[in-house]
Amino acid sequence: MKDELDRLTKLEKQIKAGGGKERIQRQHDLGKLTARERLDLLFDPGTFHELDLFVQHRCTS
């Protein structure tokens, strides 16, 4: 059970990294914030909880 929780915690950190440091830096170089950074500014601390963090969308269009 602990191994699975560790795996999910690691996966959560990867997902929240938003594509890696290079992509985040590219957004910042363009004068933009990432979506998660904008959400952090929009909502009061502790009031936003992302529900579908682990969903993988499979859009084919």
N, CA, C and O atoms as a GROMACS GRO file, in nm:
protein
  244
    1MET      N    1   0.083  -0.120   0.000
    1MET     CA    2   0.000   0.000   0.000
    1MET      C    3   0.087   0.126   0.000
    1MET      O    4   0.060   0.222  -0.073
    2LYS      N    5   0.192   0.126   0.082
    2LYS     CA    6   0.280   0.242   0.089
    2LYS      C    7   0.349   0.266  -0.045
    2LYS      O    8   0.368   0.381  -0.086
    3ASP      N    9   0.386   0.158  -0.113
    3ASP     CA   10   0.450   0.172  -0.244
    3ASP      C   11   0.357   0.240  -0.344
    3ASP      O   12   0.401   0.325  -0.422
    4GLU      N   13   0.230   0.204  -0.341
    4GLU     CA   14   0.132   0.265  -0.432
    4GLU      C   15   0.113   0.413  -0.399
    4GLU      O   16   0.104   0.496  -0.490
    5LEU      N   17   0.106   0.446  -0.272
    5LEU     CA   18   0.092   0.587  -0.232
    5LEU      C   19   0.215   0.667  -0.273
    5LEU      O   20   0.204   0.782  -0.317
    6ASP      N   21   0.332   0.608  -0.258
    6ASP     CA   22   0.456   0.675  -0.301
    6ASP      C   23   0.455   0.699  -0.451
    6ASP      O   24   0.496   0.805  -0.498
    7ARG      N   25   0.407   0.599  -0.526
    7ARG     CA   26   0.400   0.611  -0.672
    7ARG      C   27   0.304   0.723  -0.712
    7ARG      O   28   0.335   0.803  -0.800
    8LEU      N   29   0.188   0.729  -0.647
    8LEU     CA   30   0.090   0.832  -0.678
    8LEU      C   31   0.141   0.971  -0.640
    8LEU      O   32   0.115   1.068  -0.711
    9THR      N   33   0.211   0.981  -0.529
    9THR     CA   34   0.269   1.109  -0.487
    9THR      C   35   0.372   1.157  -0.588
    9THR      O   36   0.375   1.275  -0.622
   10LYS      N   37   0.455   1.066  -0.636
   10LYS     CA   38   0.555   1.100  -0.737
   10LYS      C   39   0.488   1.143  -0.867
   10LYS      O   40   0.530   1.240  -0.930
   11LEU      N   41   0.384   1.070  -0.907
   11LEU     CA   42   0.311   1.104  -1.029
   11LEU      C   43   0.243   1.240  -1.016
   11LEU      O   44   0.242   1.318  -1.112
   12GLU      N   45   0.187   1.269  -0.900
   12GLU     CA   46   0.124   1.399  -0.876
   12GLU      C   47   0.224   1.513  -0.892
   12GLU      O   48   0.192   1.615  -0.952
   13LYS      N   49   0.344   1.496  -0.840
   13LYS     CA   50   0.448   1.598  -0.854
   13LYS      C   51   0.485   1.619  -1.000
   13LYS      O   52   0.507   1.732  -1.042
   14GLN      N   53   0.493   1.510  -1.077
   14GLN     CA   54   0.525   1.520  -1.219
   14GLN      C   55   0.416   1.595  -1.294
   14GLN      O   56   0.445   1.680  -1.378
   15ILE      N   57   0.292   1.563  -1.264
   15ILE     CA   58   0.179   1.628  -1.331
   15ILE      C   59   0.177   1.776  -1.298
   15ILE      O   60   0.157   1.860  -1.386
   16LYS      N   61   0.197   1.810  -1.172
   16LYS     CA   62   0.194   1.950  -1.132
   16LYS      C   63   0.313   2.029  -1.183
   16LYS      O   64   0.311   2.152  -1.182
   17ALA      N   65   0.417   1.959  -1.230
   17ALA     CA   66   0.532   2.027  -1.290
   17ALA      C   67   0.494   2.090  -1.424
   17ALA      O   68   0.566   2.175  -1.475
   18GLY      N   69   0.381   2.048  -1.481
   18GLY     CA   70   0.328   2.114  -1.600
   18GLY      C   71   0.415   2.105  -1.724
   18GLY      O   72   0.427   2.203  -1.797
   19GLY      N   73   0.474   1.991  -1.750
   19GLY     CA   74   0.554   1.977  -1.870
   19GLY      C   75   0.702   2.001  -1.850
   19GLY      O   76   0.780   1.991  -1.945
   20GLY      N   77   0.742   2.033  -1.731
   20GLY     CA   78   0.883   2.050  -1.701
   20GLY      C   79   0.924   2.195  -1.688
   20GLY      O   80   0.851   2.287  -1.723
   21LYS      N   81   1.043   2.212  -1.636
   21LYS     CA   82   1.095   2.346  -1.608
   21LYS      C   83   1.112   2.428  -1.735
   21LYS      O   84   1.093   2.550  -1.734
   22GLU      N   85   1.148   2.362  -1.845
   22GLU     CA   86   1.170   2.435  -1.970
   22GLU      C   87   1.040   2.498  -2.021
   22GLU      O   88   1.039   2.614  -2.064
   23ARG      N   89   0.932   2.423  -2.016
   23ARG     CA   90   0.803   2.477  -2.064
   23ARG      C   91   0.753   2.588  -1.973
   23ARG      O   92   0.698   2.688  -2.021
   24ILE      N   93   0.772   2.571  -1.844
   24ILE     CA   94   0.730   2.676  -1.751
   24ILE      C   95   0.812   2.802  -1.776
   24ILE      O   96   0.758   2.913  -1.777
   25GLN      N   97   0.942   2.786  -1.795
   25GLN     CA   98   1.028   2.901  -1.822
   25GLN      C   99   0.990   2.969  -1.952
   25GLN      O  100   0.994   3.092  -1.962
   26ARG      N  101   0.952   2.891  -2.054
   26ARG     CA  102   0.910   2.949  -2.181
   26ARG      C  103   0.786   3.036  -2.162
   26ARG      O  104   0.776   3.144  -2.220
   27GLN      N  105   0.690   2.989  -2.081
   27GLN     CA  106   0.572   3.070  -2.050
   27GLN      C  107   0.613   3.200  -1.982
   27GLN      O  108   0.564   3.307  -2.016
   28HIS      N  109   0.703   3.189  -1.886
   28HIS     CA  110   0.748   3.308  -1.813
   28HIS      C  111   0.822   3.403  -1.905
   28HIS      O  112   0.808   3.525  -1.893
   29ASP      N  113   0.903   3.350  -1.998
   29ASP     CA  114   0.974   3.434  -2.093
   29ASP      C  115   0.879   3.511  -2.184
   29ASP      O  116   0.911   3.620  -2.231
   30LEU      N  117   0.761   3.452  -2.208
   30LEU     CA  118   0.659   3.519  -2.289
   30LEU      C  119   0.574   3.614  -2.207
   30LEU      O  120   0.480   3.675  -2.258
   31GLY      N  121   0.607   3.627  -2.079
   31GLY     CA  122   0.531   3.716  -1.991
   31GLY      C  123   0.401   3.655  -1.943
   31GLY      O  124   0.309   3.727  -1.904
   32LYS      N  125   0.392   3.522  -1.946
   32LYS     CA  126   0.269   3.453  -1.908
   32LYS      C  127   0.292   3.370  -1.783
   32LYS      O  128   0.405   3.332  -1.750
   33LEU      N  129   0.183   3.341  -1.714
   33LEU     CA  130   0.184   3.247  -1.603
   33LEU      C  131   0.128   3.114  -1.652
   33LEU      O  132   0.054   3.111  -1.750
   34THR      N  133   0.164   3.006  -1.585
   34THR     CA  134   0.104   2.877  -1.620
   34THR      C  135  -0.040   2.875  -1.570
   34THR      O  136  -0.080   2.960  -1.490
   35ALA      N  137  -0.117   2.779  -1.616
   35ALA     CA  138  -0.257   2.768  -1.573
   35ALA      C  139  -0.266   2.750  -1.421
   35ALA      O  140  -0.350   2.812  -1.356
   36ARG      N  141  -0.181   2.666  -1.366
   36ARG     CA  142  -0.184   2.644  -1.221
   36ARG      C  143  -0.144   2.769  -1.144
   36ARG      O  144  -0.198   2.796  -1.037
   37GLU      N  145  -0.049   2.846  -1.197
   37GLU     CA  146  -0.011   2.971  -1.132
   37GLU      C  147  -0.126   3.070  -1.134
   37GLU      O  148  -0.149   3.142  -1.036
   38ARG      N  149  -0.200   3.075  -1.244
   38ARG     CA  150  -0.316   3.165  -1.252
   38ARG      C  151  -0.425   3.121  -1.154
   38ARG      O  152  -0.488   3.205  -1.091
   39LEU      N  153  -0.446   2.990  -1.142
   39LEU     CA  154  -0.546   2.941  -1.047
   39LEU      C  155  -0.506   2.974  -0.904
   39LEU      O  156  -0.590   3.010  -0.822
   40ASP      N  157  -0.377   2.963  -0.874
   40ASP     CA  158  -0.330   2.997  -0.739
   40ASP      C  159  -0.357   3.144  -0.706
   40ASP      O  160  -0.386   3.177  -0.591
   41LEU      N  161  -0.349   3.231  -0.805
   41LEU     CA  162  -0.377   3.373  -0.783
   41LEU      C  163  -0.527   3.401  -0.775
   41LEU      O  164  -0.570   3.492  -0.704
   42LEU      N  165  -0.605   3.323  -0.847
   42LEU     CA  166  -0.749   3.346  -0.855
   42LEU      C  167  -0.823   3.304  -0.728
   42LEU      O  168  -0.911   3.376  -0.681
   43PHE      N  169  -0.787   3.189  -0.673
   43PHE     CA  170  -0.859   3.135  -0.558
   43PHE      C  171  -0.787   3.164  -0.427
   43PHE      O  172  -0.664   3.177  -0.423
   44ASP      N  173  -0.865   3.174  -0.321
   44ASP     CA  174  -0.807   3.188  -0.188
   44ASP      C  175  -0.733   3.059  -0.152
   44ASP      O  176  -0.775   2.951  -0.194
   45PRO      N  177  -0.625   3.069  -0.076
   45PRO     CA  178  -0.549   2.949  -0.038
   45PRO      C  179  -0.637   2.844   0.029
   45PRO      O  180  -0.716   2.875   0.118
   46GLY      N  181  -0.623   2.719  -0.016
   46GLY     CA  182  -0.697   2.609   0.044
   46GLY      C  183  -0.839   2.592  -0.002
   46GLY      O  184  -0.910   2.504   0.047
   47THR      N  185  -0.886   2.675  -0.099
   47THR     CA  186  -1.025   2.665  -0.142
   47THR      C  187  -1.041   2.593  -0.275
   47THR      O  188  -1.154   2.559  -0.312
   48PHE      N  189  -0.934   2.569  -0.349
   48PHE     CA  190  -0.943   2.501  -0.478
   48PHE      C  191  -0.880   2.363  -0.467
   48PHE      O  192  -0.766   2.349  -0.422
   49HIS      N  193  -0.955   2.261  -0.508
   49HIS     CA  194  -0.904   2.124  -0.507
   49HIS      C  195  -0.928   2.064  -0.645
   49HIS      O  196  -1.043   2.046  -0.687
   50GLU      N  197  -0.821   2.033  -0.714
   50GLU     CA  198  -0.831   1.976  -0.848
   50GLU      C  199  -0.877   1.831  -0.836
   50GLU      O  200  -0.814   1.751  -0.766
   51LEU      N  201  -0.987   1.797  -0.904
   51LEU     CA  202  -1.046   1.664  -0.889
   51LEU      C  203  -0.992   1.563  -0.991
   51LEU      O  204  -0.976   1.445  -0.957
   52ASP      N  205  -0.965   1.605  -1.111
   52ASP     CA  206  -0.928   1.512  -1.218
   52ASP      C  207  -0.780   1.521  -1.253
   52ASP      O  208  -0.745   1.524  -1.371
   53LEU      N  209  -0.695   1.525  -1.154
   53LEU     CA  210  -0.552   1.542  -1.175
   53LEU      C  211  -0.492   1.428  -1.257
   53LEU      O  212  -0.401   1.451  -1.337
   54PHE      N  213  -0.541   1.305  -1.238
   54PHE     CA  214  -0.481   1.189  -1.303
   54PHE      C  215  -0.552   1.147  -1.432
   54PHE      O  216  -0.519   1.042  -1.488
   55VAL      N  217  -0.647   1.225  -1.479
   55VAL     CA  218  -0.720   1.191  -1.600
   55VAL      C  219  -0.631   1.210  -1.722
   55VAL      O  220  -0.559   1.309  -1.732
   56GLN      N  221  -0.636   1.113  -1.814
   56GLN     CA  222  -0.564   1.125  -1.941
   56GLN      C  223  -0.669   1.140  -2.050
   56GLN      O  224  -0.746   1.047  -2.075
   57HIS      N  225  -0.672   1.255  -2.114
   57HIS     CA  226  -0.769   1.280  -2.219
   57HIS      C  227  -0.722   1.215  -2.348
   57HIS      O  228  -0.603   1.215  -2.379
   58ARG      N  229  -0.817   1.160  -2.422
   58ARG     CA  230  -0.783   1.089  -2.546
   58ARG      C  231  -0.864   1.145  -2.663
   58ARG      O  232  -0.933   1.071  -2.733
   59CYS      N  233  -0.855   1.273  -2.681
   59CYS     CA  234  -0.927   1.339  -2.790
   59CYS      C  235  -0.863   1.301  -2.923
   59CYS      O  236  -0.740   1.304  -2.936
   60THR      N  237  -0.944   1.264  -3.020
   60THR     CA  238  -0.891   1.222  -3.150
   60THR      C  239  -0.923   1.321  -3.261
   60THR      O  240  -0.886   1.299  -3.376
   61SER      N  241  -0.991   1.427  -3.227
   61SER     CA  242  -1.028   1.522  -3.334
   61SER      C  243  -0.929   1.634  -3.346
   61SER      O  244  -0.946   1.722  -3.430
   0.00000   0.00000   0.00000
